[in-house]
């Protein structure tokens, strides 16, 4: 019984991913994924562990994480200063 449940869950996942990838909303979701730092972190991790990438191959995915860190740190610092007043 359990293997059939896993198959159903897996096939439902692939069906949903095909629908999203083939729709206009899928393009927007891919653009949203480019903003999230986890996307770039996973690309870096994949490149290092599975492909053996060098630093020069990692840099294109490292700078978006830095930008996100800078933006989140600025917002956090501004909100923290408001609580001190």
N, C-alpha and C positions, 0 to 999 in steps of 0.2 A: 504494500500500500504506500509506503513512504517513497519509493522511487518514482511512482506515478505522480505523486504530489510535487516532487522536485522537477519532474519533466514539465508539468503544467505551469509551475512557477517560472521556470526558465523560458518556456515558449511564450508565456505572457509577457515577460520582460523583453524578449526579442521582438515581439509584435508591437509593443509600445514604442520601442526604440526605432523601429522601421517607420512607424506612422509619424513620429516626431521628426525624424531625419528627412522625410519626404514632404514635409509641409512647410508653409511660410513661417509658422511659429517655430519650427525647428531651427531655422536660420537665426532667429532672434535668441533662441536658447543657447546656440553655439556662441553667439556674440557675448551673451551674459557670462558664459563659462570662461571667456577670455579675461574677464575682469576679476574673477575670483583667484586669489593667490594659491589655493589648493591645486588648481589646474596646472599652474607652472611648477609648483613643488613636485607634483607627481611626474611631470615630464622630466625634471632634473633627476629625480630618483630613478626613473626608468632608464634614462641615459647612462647614469653612473653604474648602476647595478647590472644591467643587462647588456649594454652596448659598450661600456668602458669609455665613455666620452671624456674628453679633456676639458679644461677650463674654458677654452675658446668656444667650445660647442655648447657650454652651459650658460654662458653670459646672456644670450638672447632671452632666456627664460628666467634669469636672475633679476634683471632690472625691474620687471613688473612687480615682483615681490617687494623690492626696495621702495618703489613708488607707493604701494599699498601701505607699507610699514610707516612711511613718512606721513601719509595722509591720516592714517588711524592714530598715530602718535600725536599729531597736531590737534586732532579733535579731542583726544583723551586729555591732553594737557590743558586745552581751553576749558573743558568741562571741569577738570580738577581745580583750576584756578577760581572758577565761579563758586565752588563749594567752600573755598577758604575765605571768601569775603563775607 
